[in-house]
Amino acid sequence: MLYWTELYYHEWQVENSIKMTGGFLLGHLFPVTKIVRLERSLNTLGLRNSIKSFLRNTKKRLKLVLYRGKKRFCPVCGGHSRKFLSYGINPRVDAQCPYCGALERHRLLALFLKLREYLFEKTPQKMLHIAPEQCLEPYFRDIFRDGYISADLHNPQAMIKMDITDIQYSKHFFDAIYCSHVLEHVDDDRLALSELYRVLKNDGWAIINVPITSERTYEDPTIVDPQERKEKFGQGDHVRRYGPDFHQRIKEPGFIVEMIQTEDFVDDEIRNKVGLSLSNDTIFFCRK
Ligand SMILES: [Zn+2]
């Protein structure tokens, strides 16, 4: 079980950044709308690159002022805030960290990795982050440093372009893999799983999460029309719905799987503070 006192050490990160940068003053002098307008006009003057980072930091500091409070805590960025933001097509209240953008599943992951921080004792380690979430990239970079590699087939922000069913790394290359909410988009998810198994070291670990939206896994490769996929699989670019039996599919290449849910390791105090419900994602923690 994870305890609140173990998490509280994060507080200094955000609190100190306000003091060091004078963000409070800047936040009152420059409303967000003026900053956005100023950024647009700077584009036409060709000054974007030199001033963009200043404006980005100013916006960040503004948020620290706007959401200043102690009611919520984000274990991904270490920020305290008075509330989380609503998020989603059918908006979920209390869903998104106003500072780093972390959603419930990202915050649950950070709590889980805090609980298992012994996984990071051995250094250096190589980590593969597939379809990198913007909020998690700095989080993983901080842990894995030069061993961090992000990969995606379509996202140009990722470090390498990679097809998950044809991973261009040798056997036993990575100590850690994080692949979340990806396989529901992949036609041959079994091939992807066998590739993840191949490139993971024998003493490595992988977290391979998918949205569980069905009683049992349901797929039909003849459904290719985005509208029909949306109706059947919940999104136009999804190729199946997964059920809790997903863990059987992970086991096929040889993974040993542990399924962890919020209530397994998070007490009510942390759950409320971190803004999690009992219906958050299952973590599929895989070893060889
Ligand atoms: Zn955050």
Residues whose N, C-alpha, C, O or C-beta is under 5 A from the ligand:
A	BS01	ZN	C74 V76 C77 G79 C97 Y99 C100 G101 A102
